[in-house]
Amino acid sequence: RAAMCNAPVHAPVFGYIAGIGGRDVTPEVLEEIYWKTKNSAAPERESIWIGLQEVRHGS
């Protein structure tokens, strides 16, 4: 995002993080990212993490 700050045209930049911990970035993951981007009016302020497992503490 920072590299785009001084660009003459300010296109929306979406930030996704995938493949953490050696997870594969499969065609299905890329399709999920595509649809999330296509169906969003504007980028989120924070990066979007894809493919993380939920961790629950305690019972």
C-alpha distance matrix in Angstrom:
0.0 3.8 5.4 5.4 6.8 10.1 10.5 13.8 12.9 10.3 10.2 9.1 6.4 8.3 8.0 11.4 13.4 16.7 19.5 19.8 23.3 24.1 24.0 24.1 21.4 24.1 24.2 24.7 21.5 19.6 21.7 20.9 17.1 18.0 20.3 18.0 15.4 18.3 20.0 17.2 17.4 13.8 11.0 11.9 10.5 10.9 10.4 13.5 16.0 18.2 21.8 22.5 26.1 27.2 29.1 32.0 33.7 37.4 39.6
3.8 0.0 3.8 5.4 5.4 8.3 9.9 13.5 13.6 11.5 12.4 12.1 9.9 12.1 11.5 14.7 16.1 19.5 22.0 21.9 25.2 26.1 26.4 26.8 24.3 27.2 27.5 28.2 24.9 23.1 25.4 24.5 20.8 21.8 24.0 21.8 19.2 22.0 23.7 20.7 20.6 16.9 14.2 14.8 12.8 13.2 13.2 16.6 18.8 21.4 24.8 25.1 28.7 29.6 31.2 34.0 35.5 39.2 41.6
5.4 3.8 0.0 3.8 5.7 7.2 7.9 11.7 12.3 11.1 11.9 12.5 10.5 13.1 12.9 15.9 17.3 20.2 22.4 22.9 26.1 26.5 26.9 26.8 24.2 26.9 27.1 28.2 25.1 22.9 25.3 25.0 21.2 21.8 24.4 22.7 19.8 22.3 24.5 21.9 21.8 18.4 16.0 17.3 15.8 16.2 15.5 18.6 20.6 22.7 26.0 26.8 30.4 31.8 33.5 36.5 38.1 41.9 44.3
5.4 5.4 3.8 0.0 3.8 5.6 5.2 8.8 8.7 7.3 8.3 9.4 8.3 11.6 12.5 15.9 18.0 21.0 23.6 24.4 27.8 28.2 28.1 27.8 24.8 27.2 26.8 27.8 24.9 22.5 24.3 24.1 20.3 20.3 22.7 21.1 17.8 20.0 22.1 19.5 19.0 15.7 13.9 15.8 14.7 15.9 15.6 18.4 20.9 22.8 26.3 27.4 31.1 32.3 34.4 37.3 39.1 42.8 44.9
6.8 5.4 5.7 3.8 0.0 3.8 5.7 8.7 9.2 7.5 9.8 10.7 10.3 13.5 14.4 18.0 20.2 23.5 26.2 26.5 30.0 30.7 30.7 30.6 27.8 30.3 30.0 30.7 27.7 25.5 27.2 26.6 22.8 23.0 25.0 23.0 19.9 22.1 23.7 20.7 19.7 16.2 14.6 16.1 14.4 16.1 16.6 19.8 22.5 24.8 28.4 29.2 32.7 33.5 35.4 38.1 39.7 43.3 45.5
10.1 8.3 7.2 5.6 3.8 0.0 3.8 6.4 8.5 8.4 11.3 13.2 13.2 16.7 17.7 21.3 23.4 26.5 29.0 29.6 32.9 33.4 33.6 33.3 30.4 32.8 32.4 33.3 30.5 28.0 29.7 29.5 25.7 25.5 27.7 26.0 22.7 24.5 26.4 23.6 22.3 19.1 17.9 19.7 18.1 19.9 20.3 23.3 26.0 28.2 31.7 32.6 36.2 37.2 39.1 41.8 43.4 47.0 49.3
10.5 9.9 7.9 5.2 5.7 3.8 0.0 3.8 5.4 6.3 8.8 11.5 11.9 15.6 17.2 20.5 23.0 25.8 28.4 29.4 32.8 33.0 32.9 32.2 29.1 31.1 30.3 31.5 28.9 26.1 27.6 27.7 24.0 23.4 25.7 24.4 20.9 22.3 24.6 22.1 20.9 18.0 17.1 19.6 18.7 20.4 20.4 23.0 25.8 27.5 31.0 32.3 36.0 37.2 39.4 42.2 44.1 47.7 49.8
13.8 13.5 11.7 8.8 8.7 6.4 3.8 0.0 3.8 6.5 9.4 12.7 14.1 17.9 20.0 23.4 26.1 28.8 31.5 32.7 36.2 36.3 36.0 35.1 31.8 33.6 32.4 33.5 31.2 28.3 29.4 29.6 26.0 25.0 27.0 26.0 22.3 23.1 25.3 23.0 21.3 18.9 18.8 21.5 20.9 23.1 23.2 25.7 28.6 30.2 33.8 35.3 38.9 40.0 42.3 45.1 47.1 50.7 52.6
12.9 13.6 12.3 8.7 9.2 8.5 5.4 3.8 0.0 3.8 6.0 9.6 11.6 15.3 17.9 21.2 24.2 26.8 29.8 31.2 34.8 34.9 34.1 33.1 29.7 31.2 29.8 30.7 28.6 25.6 26.4 26.6 23.1 21.8 23.6 22.7 18.9 19.5 21.7 19.5 17.8 15.6 15.9 18.9 18.9 21.2 21.3 23.4 26.5 27.8 31.4 33.1 36.7 37.8 40.3 43.0 45.2 48.7 50.5
10.3 11.5 11.1 7.3 7.5 8.4 6.3 6.5 3.8 0.0 3.8 6.5 8.6 12.3 14.9 18.4 21.5 24.4 27.5 28.7 32.4 32.7 31.9 31.2 27.8 29.5 28.3 28.8 26.4 23.7 24.5 24.3 20.8 19.8 21.4 20.0 16.4 17.4 19.3 16.7 14.9 12.4 12.4 15.3 15.1 17.6 18.0 20.1 23.4 24.9 28.7 30.1 33.6 34.5 37.0 39.6 41.7 45.2 47.0
10.2 12.4 11.9 8.3 9.8 11.3 8.8 9.4 6.0 3.8 0.0 3.8 6.3 9.7 12.8 15.9 19.3 21.8 25.0 26.5 30.3 30.4 29.3 28.3 24.8 26.2 24.8 25.3 23.1 20.3 20.9 20.8 17.4 16.2 17.8 16.7 13.0 13.9 16.0 13.8 12.5 10.3 10.3 13.7 14.4 16.5 16.3 17.9 21.1 22.2 25.9 27.7 31.2 32.3 35.0 37.6 40.0 43.5 45.1
9.1 12.1 12.5 9.4 10.7 13.2 11.5 12.7 9.6 6.5 3.8 0.0 3.8 6.5 9.9 13.0 16.5 19.2 22.6 23.9 27.7 28.2 26.8 26.1 22.7 24.2 23.0 23.0 20.6 18.2 18.8 18.1 14.7 14.0 15.3 13.6 10.1 11.6 13.3 10.6 9.7 7.0 6.5 10.0 11.0 13.1 13.0 14.4 17.8 19.1 22.8 24.4 27.9 28.7 31.5 34.0 36.4 39.9 41.4
6.4 9.9 10.5 8.3 10.3 13.2 11.9 14.1 11.6 8.6 6.3 3.8 0.0 3.8 6.5 9.8 13.1 15.9 19.2 20.4 24.2 24.6 23.5 23.0 19.7 21.6 20.9 21.1 18.3 16.0 17.3 16.5 12.8 12.9 14.8 12.8 9.7 12.2 14.1 11.5 11.7 8.7 6.5 9.1 9.9 11.0 10.2 11.8 14.9 16.3 20.0 21.5 25.1 26.2 28.8 31.6 33.9 37.5 39.2
8.3 12.1 13.1 11.6 13.5 16.7 15.6 17.9 15.3 12.3 9.7 6.5 3.8 0.0 3.8 6.5 10.1 12.8 16.4 17.6 21.4 22.0 20.5 20.2 17.0 18.8 18.3 18.1 15.1 13.3 14.5 13.2 9.6 10.4 12.1 9.7 7.2 10.5 12.0 9.6 11.0 8.3 5.1 7.1 8.7 9.0 7.4 8.3 11.4 12.7 16.4 18.0 21.5 22.6 25.4 28.1 30.6 34.2 35.8
8.0 11.5 12.9 12.5 14.4 17.7 17.2 20.0 17.9 14.9 12.8 9.9 6.5 3.8 0.0 3.8 6.8 10.1 13.5 14.2 18.0 18.9 17.8 17.9 15.1 17.5 17.8 17.6 14.2 13.0 15.0 13.4 9.9 11.8 13.7 11.1 9.7 13.3 14.6 12.3 14.1 11.3 7.7 7.9 8.6 7.3 4.6 6.1 8.6 10.5 14.2 15.3 18.9 20.1 22.6 25.6 27.9 31.5 33.4
11.4 14.7 15.9 15.9 18.0 21.3 20.5 23.4 21.2 18.4 15.9 13.0 9.8 6.5 3.8 0.0 3.8 6.5 10.1 11.2 15.0 15.7 14.2 14.3 11.6 14.1 14.8 14.4 10.8 10.2 12.5 10.8 7.6 10.4 12.4 10.0 9.7 13.4 14.5 13.1 15.7 13.6 10.2 9.9 11.2 9.0 5.4 4.7 5.9 6.9 10.5 12.0 15.7 17.3 20.0 23.1 25.7 29.4 31.1
13.4 16.1 17.3 18.0 20.2 23.4 23.0 26.1 24.2 21.5 19.3 16.5 13.1 10.1 6.8 3.8 0.0 3.8 7.1 7.5 11.3 12.2 11.2 12.0 10.1 13.3 14.9 14.6 10.8 11.1 14.0 12.2 9.8 13.1 15.1 12.9 13.2 16.8 17.8 16.6 19.3 17.2 13.7 12.8 13.5 10.5 6.8 6.1 4.8 6.0 8.8 9.7 13.4 15.4 17.7 21.1 23.5 27.2 29.2
16.7 19.5 20.2 21.0 23.5 26.5 25.8 28.8 26.8 24.4 21.8 19.2 15.9 12.8 10.1 6.5 3.8 0.0 3.8 5.6 9.2 9.4 7.8 8.3 6.6 9.9 12.0 11.9 8.2 9.2 12.3 11.0 9.4 12.8 14.9 13.5 14.3 17.5 18.7 18.2 21.4 19.7 16.5 15.8 17.0 14.0 10.3 8.7 6.2 5.1 6.5 8.3 11.9 14.6 17.1 20.7 23.3 26.9 28.7
19.5 22.0 22.4 23.6 26.2 29.0 28.4 31.5 29.8 27.5 25.0 22.6 19.2 16.4 13.5 10.1 7.1 3.8 0.0 3.8 6.4 5.7 4.5 5.5 5.5 9.1 12.2 12.5 9.4 10.9 14.2 13.4 12.4 15.6 17.8 16.8 17.7 20.8 22.1 21.9 25.1 23.5 20.3 19.6 20.6 17.4 13.8 12.3 9.4 7.9 7.5 9.0 12.0 15.2 17.2 21.0 23.4 27.0 28.9
19.8 21.9 22.9 24.4 26.5 29.6 29.4 32.7 31.2 28.7 26.5 23.9 20.4 17.6 14.2 11.2 7.5 5.6 3.8 0.0 3.8 5.5 5.7 8.5 9.2 12.7 15.8 15.7 12.5 14.2 17.3 15.9 14.9 18.4 20.3 18.7 19.7 23.1 24.0 23.3 26.4 24.5 21.0 19.7 20.2 16.6 13.4 12.3 9.0 8.7 8.1 7.8 10.6 13.5 14.8 18.6 20.7 24.3 26.5
23.3 25.2 26.1 27.8 30.0 32.9 32.8 36.2 34.8 32.4 30.3 27.7 24.2 21.4 18.0 15.0 11.3 9.2 6.4 3.8 0.0 3.8 5.6 9.0 11.1 14.2 17.8 17.7 14.9 17.0 20.1 18.8 18.3 21.7 23.5 22.1 23.3 26.6 27.4 26.9 30.0 28.2 24.8 23.3 23.6 20.0 16.9 15.8 12.3 11.8 10.2 9.3 10.9 13.9 14.5 18.2 19.9 23.3 25.6
24.1 26.1 26.5 28.2 30.7 33.4 33.0 36.3 34.9 32.7 30.4 28.2 24.6 22.0 18.9 15.7 12.2 9.4 5.7 5.5 3.8 0.0 3.8 6.4 9.0 11.9 15.6 16.1 13.8 15.7 18.9 18.3 17.9 21.0 23.1 22.3 23.4 26.4 27.6 27.5 30.7 29.1 25.8 24.8 25.5 22.0 18.6 17.4 14.0 12.7 11.0 11.3 13.0 16.4 17.4 21.1 23.1 26.4 28.5
24.0 26.4 26.9 28.1 30.7 33.6 32.9 36.0 34.1 31.9 29.3 26.8 23.5 20.5 17.8 14.2 11.2 7.8 4.5 5.7 5.6 3.8 0.0 3.8 6.5 9.0 12.7 12.7 10.5 12.9 15.8 15.0 15.2 18.3 20.1 19.4 21.0 23.7 24.8 25.0 28.4 27.2 24.1 23.2 24.4 21.1 17.6 15.7 12.3 10.1 7.9 9.0 10.8 14.5 16.2 19.8 22.4 25.6 27.3
24.1 26.8 26.8 27.8 30.6 33.3 32.2 35.1 33.1 31.2 28.3 26.1 23.0 20.2 17.9 14.3 12.0 8.3 5.5 8.5 9.0 6.4 3.8 0.0 3.8 5.6 9.4 10.2 8.6 10.5 13.4 13.6 13.9 16.4 18.5 18.5 19.9 22.2 23.7 24.3 27.8 26.8 24.0 23.7 25.2 22.3 18.6 16.5 13.6 10.9 9.1 11.5 13.4 17.1 19.3 22.9 25.7 28.9 30.3
21.4 24.3 24.2 24.8 27.8 30.4 29.1 31.8 29.7 27.8 24.8 22.7 19.7 17.0 15.1 11.6 10.1 6.6 5.5 9.2 11.1 9.0 6.5 3.8 0.0 3.8 6.8 7.9 5.8 7.0 10.2 10.6 10.5 12.8 15.2 15.4 16.4 18.7 20.4 21.1 24.4 23.6 20.9 21.0 22.8 20.2 16.4 14.3 12.1 9.3 8.7 11.7 14.4 17.9 20.5 24.0 27.0 30.3 31.7
24.1 27.2 26.9 27.2 30.3 32.8 31.1 33.6 31.2 29.5 26.2 24.2 21.6 18.8 17.5 14.1 13.3 9.9 9.1 12.7 14.2 11.9 9.0 5.6 3.8 0.0 3.8 5.2 5.1 6.4 8.6 9.9 10.8 12.4 14.4 15.5 16.8 18.4 20.1 21.5 25.0 24.6 22.4 22.8 25.0 22.7 19.1 16.6 14.6 11.3 10.3 13.8 15.9 19.3 22.2 25.6 28.8 31.9 32.8
24.2 27.5 27.1 26.8 30.0 32.4 30.3 32.4 29.8 28.3 24.8 23.0 20.9 18.3 17.8 14.8 14.9 12.0 12.2 15.8 17.8 15.6 12.7 9.4 6.8 3.8 0.0 3.8 5.4 5.0 6.1 8.6 9.8 10.3 12.3 14.2 15.2 16.1 18.2 20.0 23.4 23.5 21.7 22.7 25.2 23.4 19.9 17.4 16.2 12.8 12.6 16.3 18.5 21.7 24.9 28.1 31.4 34.5 35.2
24.7 28.2 28.2 27.8 30.7 33.3 31.5 33.5 30.7 28.8 25.3 23.0 21.1 18.1 17.6 14.4 14.6 11.9 12.5 15.7 17.7 16.1 12.7 10.2 7.9 5.2 3.8 0.0 3.8 5.4 5.0 6.2 8.7 9.7 10.6 12.3 14.2 15.1 16.4 18.3 22.0 22.4 20.8 21.3 24.2 22.3 19.1 16.0 14.7 11.1 10.6 14.3 16.2 19.1 22.5 25.4 28.9 31.9 32.4
21.5 24.9 25.1 24.9 27.7 30.5 28.9 31.2 28.6 26.4 23.1 20.6 18.3 15.1 14.2 10.8 10.8 8.2 9.4 12.5 14.9 13.8 10.5 8.6 5.8 5.1 5.4 3.8 0.0 3.8 5.4 5.0 6.3 8.6 10.0 10.6 12.4 14.2 15.4 16.7 20.3 20.1 18.1 18.3 20.9 18.8 15.4 12.5 11.1 7.6 7.7 11.5 14.0 16.8 20.1 23.3 26.7 29.8 30.7
19.6 23.1 22.9 22.5 25.5 28.0 26.1 28.3 25.6 23.7 20.3 18.2 16.0 13.3 13.0 10.2 11.1 9.2 10.9 14.2 17.0 15.7 12.9 10.5 7.0 6.4 5.0 5.4 3.8 0.0 3.8 5.4 5.1 6.1 8.7 9.9 10.6 12.1 14.2 15.5 18.8 18.6 16.7 17.7 20.3 18.7 15.4 13.0 12.5 9.6 10.8 14.4 17.3 20.0 23.4 26.6 29.8 33.1 34.1
21.7 25.4 25.3 24.3 27.2 29.7 27.6 29.4 26.4 24.5 20.9 18.8 17.3 14.5 15.0 12.5 14.0 12.3 14.2 17.3 20.1 18.9 15.8 13.4 10.2 8.6 6.1 5.0 5.4 3.8 0.0 3.8 5.4 4.9 6.2 8.5 9.8 10.3 12.1 14.2 17.6 18.2 17.0 18.2 21.3 20.1 17.1 14.4 14.3 11.4 12.4 16.1 18.6 21.0 24.5 27.4 30.9 34.0 34.6
20.9 24.5 25.0 24.1 26.6 29.5 27.7 29.6 26.6 24.3 20.8 18.1 16.5 13.2 13.4 10.8 12.2 11.0 13.4 15.9 18.8 18.3 15.0 13.6 10.6 9.9 8.6 6.2 5.0 5.4 3.8 0.0 3.8 5.4 5.3 6.1 8.6 9.9 10.6 12.3 16.0 16.4 15.1 15.6 18.8 17.4 14.7 11.5 11.5 8.6 10.0 13.4 15.8 17.8 21.4 24.2 27.6 30.7 31.3
17.1 20.8 21.2 20.3 22.8 25.7 24.0 26.0 23.1 20.8 17.4 14.7 12.8 9.6 9.9 7.6 9.8 9.4 12.4 14.9 18.3 17.9 15.2 13.9 10.5 10.8 9.8 8.7 6.3 5.1 5.4 3.8 0.0 3.8 5.6 5.1 6.1 8.5 10.0 10.7 14.2 13.9 12.1 13.0 16.0 14.7 11.9 9.3 10.0 8.0 10.5 13.6 16.7 18.6 22.1 25.0 28.2 31.6 32.5
18.0 21.8 21.8 20.3 23.0 25.5 23.4 25.0 21.8 19.8 16.2 14.0 12.9 10.4 11.8 10.4 13.1 12.8 15.6 18.4 21.7 21.0 18.3 16.4 12.8 12.4 10.3 9.7 8.6 6.1 4.9 5.4 3.8 0.0 3.8 5.6 5.2 6.0 8.6 10.1 13.2 13.6 12.6 14.5 17.6 17.1 14.6 12.4 13.6 11.8 14.2 17.4 20.3 22.2 25.7 28.6 31.9 35.1 35.9
20.3 24.0 24.4 22.7 25.0 27.7 25.7 27.0 23.6 21.4 17.8 15.3 14.8 12.1 13.7 12.4 15.1 14.9 17.8 20.3 23.5 23.1 20.1 18.5 15.2 14.4 12.3 10.6 10.0 8.7 6.2 5.3 5.6 3.8 0.0 3.8 5.3 4.9 5.9 8.4 11.8 13.1 12.8 14.4 17.9 17.7 15.6 13.0 14.4 12.6 14.7 17.8 20.3 21.7 25.4 27.8 31.2 34.3 34.7
18.0 21.8 22.7 21.1 23.0 26.0 24.4 26.0 22.7 20.0 16.7 13.6 12.8 9.7 11.1 10.0 12.9 13.5 16.8 18.7 22.1 22.3 19.4 18.5 15.4 15.5 14.2 12.3 10.6 9.9 8.5 6.1 5.1 5.6 3.8 0.0 3.8 5.6 5.4 6.2 10.0 10.6 9.9 10.8 14.4 14.1 12.4 9.7 11.7 10.6 13.3 15.8 18.4 19.4 23.0 25.4 28.6 31.8 32.4
15.4 19.2 19.8 17.8 19.9 22.7 20.9 22.3 18.9 16.4 13.0 10.1 9.7 7.2 9.7 9.7 13.2 14.3 17.7 19.7 23.3 23.4 21.0 19.9 16.4 16.8 15.2 14.2 12.4 10.6 9.8 8.6 6.1 5.2 5.3 3.8 0.0 3.8 5.5 5.3 8.3 8.4 7.8 10.0 13.3 13.6 12.0 10.5 13.0 12.5 15.7 18.1 21.1 22.3 25.7 28.2 31.3 34.6 35.4
18.3 22.0 22.3 20.0 22.1 24.5 22.3 23.1 19.5 17.4 13.9 11.6 12.2 10.5 13.3 13.4 16.8 17.5 20.8 23.1 26.6 26.4 23.7 22.2 18.7 18.4 16.1 15.1 14.2 12.1 10.3 9.9 8.5 6.0 4.9 5.6 3.8 0.0 3.8 5.6 8.0 9.6 10.4 12.9 16.4 17.1 15.8 14.1 16.5 15.6 18.5 21.2 23.9 25.1 28.6 31.0 34.2 37.3 37.9
20.0 23.7 24.5 22.1 23.7 26.4 24.6 25.3 21.7 19.3 16.0 13.3 14.1 12.0 14.6 14.5 17.8 18.7 22.1 24.0 27.4 27.6 24.8 23.7 20.4 20.1 18.2 16.4 15.4 14.2 12.1 10.6 10.0 8.6 5.9 5.4 5.5 3.8 0.0 3.8 6.6 9.1 10.4 12.2 15.9 16.8 16.0 14.0 16.6 15.9 18.6 20.9 23.3 23.9 27.5 29.5 32.7 35.6 35.9
17.2 20.7 21.9 19.5 20.7 23.6 22.1 23.0 19.5 16.7 13.8 10.6 11.5 9.6 12.3 13.1 16.6 18.2 21.9 23.3 26.9 27.5 25.0 24.3 21.1 21.5 20.0 18.3 16.7 15.5 14.2 12.3 10.7 10.1 8.4 6.2 5.3 5.6 3.8 0.0 3.8 5.4 6.9 8.7 12.4 13.7 13.5 12.2 15.3 15.5 18.7 20.5 23.1 23.5 26.8 28.8 31.7 34.8 35.4
17.4 20.6 21.8 19.0 19.7 22.3 20.9 21.3 17.8 14.9 12.5 9.7 11.7 11.0 14.1 15.7 19.3 21.4 25.1 26.4 30.0 30.7 28.4 27.8 24.4 25.0 23.4 22.0 20.3 18.8 17.6 16.0 14.2 13.2 11.8 10.0 8.3 8.0 6.6 3.8 0.0 3.8 7.1 9.5 12.5 14.8 15.4 14.8 18.3 18.9 22.2 23.8 26.5 26.6 29.8 31.6 34.4 37.4 38.0
13.8 16.9 18.4 15.7 16.2 19.1 18.0 18.9 15.6 12.4 10.3 7.0 8.7 8.3 11.3 13.6 17.2 19.7 23.5 24.5 28.2 29.1 27.2 26.8 23.6 24.6 23.5 22.4 20.1 18.6 18.2 16.4 13.9 13.6 13.1 10.6 8.4 9.6 9.1 5.4 3.8 0.0 3.8 6.6 9.2 11.8 12.6 12.8 16.5 17.8 21.4 22.7 25.6 25.8 28.7 30.7 33.2 36.4 37.5
11.0 14.2 16.0 13.9 14.6 17.9 17.1 18.8 15.9 12.4 10.3 6.5 6.5 5.1 7.7 10.2 13.7 16.5 20.3 21.0 24.8 25.8 24.1 24.0 20.9 22.4 21.7 20.8 18.1 16.7 17.0 15.1 12.1 12.6 12.8 9.9 7.8 10.4 10.4 6.9 7.1 3.8 0.0 3.8 6.4 8.4 8.9 9.5 13.3 14.9 18.7 19.8 22.9 23.2 26.0 28.2 30.7 34.0 35.3
11.9 14.8 17.3 15.8 16.1 19.7 19.6 21.5 18.9 15.3 13.7 10.0 9.1 7.1 7.9 9.9 12.8 15.8 19.6 19.7 23.3 24.8 23.2 23.7 21.0 22.8 22.7 21.3 18.3 17.7 18.2 15.6 13.0 14.5 14.4 10.8 10.0 12.9 12.2 8.7 9.5 6.6 3.8 0.0 3.8 5.4 6.9 7.7 11.4 13.7 17.4 17.8 20.7 20.6 23.1 25.1 27.4 30.7 32.1
10.5 12.8 15.8 14.7 14.4 18.1 18.7 20.9 18.9 15.1 14.4 11.0 9.9 8.7 8.6 11.2 13.5 17.0 20.6 20.2 23.6 25.5 24.4 25.2 22.8 25.0 25.2 24.2 20.9 20.3 21.3 18.8 16.0 17.6 17.9 14.4 13.3 16.4 15.9 12.4 12.5 9.2 6.4 3.8 0.0 3.8 6.8 9.2 12.6 15.6 19.1 19.0 21.9 21.6 23.6 25.6 27.4 30.8 32.5
10.9 13.2 16.2 15.9 16.1 19.9 20.4 23.1 21.2 17.6 16.5 13.1 11.0 9.0 7.3 9.0 10.5 14.0 17.4 16.6 20.0 22.0 21.1 22.3 20.2 22.7 23.4 22.3 18.8 18.7 20.1 17.4 14.7 17.1 17.7 14.1 13.6 17.1 16.8 13.7 14.8 11.8 8.4 5.4 3.8 0.0 3.8 6.5 9.4 12.7 16.1 15.7 18.6 18.4 20.3 22.5 24.3 27.8 29.7
10.4 13.2 15.5 15.6 16.6 20.3 20.4 23.2 21.3 18.0 16.3 13.0 10.2 7.4 4.6 5.4 6.8 10.3 13.8 13.4 16.9 18.6 17.6 18.6 16.4 19.1 19.9 19.1 15.4 15.4 17.1 14.7 11.9 14.6 15.6 12.4 12.0 15.8 16.0 13.5 15.4 12.6 8.9 6.9 6.8 3.8 0.0 3.8 6.4 9.6 13.1 13.1 16.4 17.0 19.1 21.9 23.9 27.6 29.5
13.5 16.6 18.6 18.4 19.8 23.3 23.0 25.7 23.4 20.1 17.9 14.4 11.8 8.3 6.1 4.7 6.1 8.7 12.3 12.3 15.8 17.4 15.7 16.5 14.3 16.6 17.4 16.0 12.5 13.0 14.4 11.5 9.3 12.4 13.0 9.7 10.5 14.1 14.0 12.2 14.8 12.8 9.5 7.7 9.2 6.5 3.8 0.0 3.8 6.4 10.0 10.4 13.7 14.4 17.1 19.8 22.4 25.9 27.5
16.0 18.8 20.6 20.9 22.5 26.0 25.8 28.6 26.5 23.4 21.1 17.8 14.9 11.4 8.6 5.9 4.8 6.2 9.4 9.0 12.3 14.0 12.3 13.6 12.1 14.6 16.2 14.7 11.1 12.5 14.3 11.5 10.0 13.6 14.4 11.7 13.0 16.5 16.6 15.3 18.3 16.5 13.3 11.4 12.6 9.4 6.4 3.8 0.0 3.8 6.8 6.8 10.3 11.6 14.2 17.3 19.9 23.5 25.2
18.2 21.4 22.7 22.8 24.8 28.2 27.5 30.2 27.8 24.9 22.2 19.1 16.3 12.7 10.5 6.9 6.0 5.1 7.9 8.7 11.8 12.7 10.1 10.9 9.3 11.3 12.8 11.1 7.6 9.6 11.4 8.6 8.0 11.8 12.6 10.6 12.5 15.6 15.9 15.5 18.9 17.8 14.9 13.7 15.6 12.7 9.6 6.4 3.8 0.0 3.8 5.9 9.3 11.4 14.5 17.7 20.8 24.2 25.6
21.8 24.8 26.0 26.3 28.4 31.7 31.0 33.8 31.4 28.7 25.9 22.8 20.0 16.4 14.2 10.5 8.8 6.5 7.5 8.1 10.2 11.0 7.9 9.1 8.7 10.3 12.6 10.6 7.7 10.8 12.4 10.0 10.5 14.2 14.7 13.3 15.7 18.5 18.6 18.7 22.2 21.4 18.7 17.4 19.1 16.1 13.1 10.0 6.8 3.8 0.0 3.8 6.6 9.5 12.6 15.9 19.1 22.5 23.6
22.5 25.1 26.8 27.4 29.2 32.6 32.3 35.3 33.1 30.1 27.7 24.4 21.5 18.0 15.3 12.0 9.7 8.3 9.0 7.8 9.3 11.3 9.0 11.5 11.7 13.8 16.3 14.3 11.5 14.4 16.1 13.4 13.6 17.4 17.8 15.8 18.1 21.2 20.9 20.5 23.8 22.7 19.8 17.8 19.0 15.7 13.1 10.4 6.8 5.9 3.8 0.0 3.8 6.4 9.1 12.6 15.6 19.0 20.5
26.1 28.7 30.4 31.1 32.7 36.2 36.0 38.9 36.7 33.6 31.2 27.9 25.1 21.5 18.9 15.7 13.4 11.9 12.0 10.6 10.9 13.0 10.8 13.4 14.4 15.9 18.5 16.2 14.0 17.3 18.6 15.8 16.7 20.3 20.3 18.4 21.1 23.9 23.3 23.1 26.5 25.6 22.9 20.7 21.9 18.6 16.4 13.7 10.3 9.3 6.6 3.8 0.0 3.8 6.4 9.7 12.9 16.1 17.3
27.2 29.6 31.8 32.3 33.5 37.2 37.2 40.0 37.8 34.5 32.3 28.7 26.2 22.6 20.1 17.3 15.4 14.6 15.2 13.5 13.9 16.4 14.5 17.1 17.9 19.3 21.7 19.1 16.8 20.0 21.0 17.8 18.6 22.2 21.7 19.4 22.3 25.1 23.9 23.5 26.6 25.8 23.2 20.6 21.6 18.4 17.0 14.4 11.6 11.4 9.5 6.4 3.8 0.0 3.8 6.5 9.9 13.1 14.3
29.1 31.2 33.5 34.4 35.4 39.1 39.4 42.3 40.3 37.0 35.0 31.5 28.8 25.4 22.6 20.0 17.7 17.1 17.2 14.8 14.5 17.4 16.2 19.3 20.5 22.2 24.9 22.5 20.1 23.4 24.5 21.4 22.1 25.7 25.4 23.0 25.7 28.6 27.5 26.8 29.8 28.7 26.0 23.1 23.6 20.3 19.1 17.1 14.2 14.5 12.6 9.1 6.4 3.8 0.0 3.8 6.6 9.9 11.7
32.0 34.0 36.5 37.3 38.1 41.8 42.2 45.1 43.0 39.6 37.6 34.0 31.6 28.1 25.6 23.1 21.1 20.7 21.0 18.6 18.2 21.1 19.8 22.9 24.0 25.6 28.1 25.4 23.3 26.6 27.4 24.2 25.0 28.6 27.8 25.4 28.2 31.0 29.5 28.8 31.6 30.7 28.2 25.1 25.6 22.5 21.9 19.8 17.3 17.7 15.9 12.6 9.7 6.5 3.8 0.0 3.8 6.6 8.1
33.7 35.5 38.1 39.1 39.7 43.4 44.1 47.1 45.2 41.7 40.0 36.4 33.9 30.6 27.9 25.7 23.5 23.3 23.4 20.7 19.9 23.1 22.4 25.7 27.0 28.8 31.4 28.9 26.7 29.8 30.9 27.6 28.2 31.9 31.2 28.6 31.3 34.2 32.7 31.7 34.4 33.2 30.7 27.4 27.4 24.3 23.9 22.4 19.9 20.8 19.1 15.6 12.9 9.9 6.6 3.8 0.0 3.8 6.8
37.4 39.2 41.9 42.8 43.3 47.0 47.7 50.7 48.7 45.2 43.5 39.9 37.5 34.2 31.5 29.4 27.2 26.9 27.0 24.3 23.3 26.4 25.6 28.9 30.3 31.9 34.5 31.9 29.8 33.1 34.0 30.7 31.6 35.1 34.3 31.8 34.6 37.3 35.6 34.8 37.4 36.4 34.0 30.7 30.8 27.8 27.6 25.9 23.5 24.2 22.5 19.0 16.1 13.1 9.9 6.6 3.8 0.0 3.8
39.6 41.6 44.3 44.9 45.5 49.3 49.8 52.6 50.5 47.0 45.1 41.4 39.2 35.8 33.4 31.1 29.2 28.7 28.9 26.5 25.6 28.5 27.3 30.3 31.7 32.8 35.2 32.4 30.7 34.1 34.6 31.3 32.5 35.9 34.7 32.4 35.4 37.9 35.9 35.4 38.0 37.5 35.3 32.1 32.5 29.7 29.5 27.5 25.2 25.6 23.6 20.5 17.3 14.3 11.7 8.1 6.8 3.8 0.0
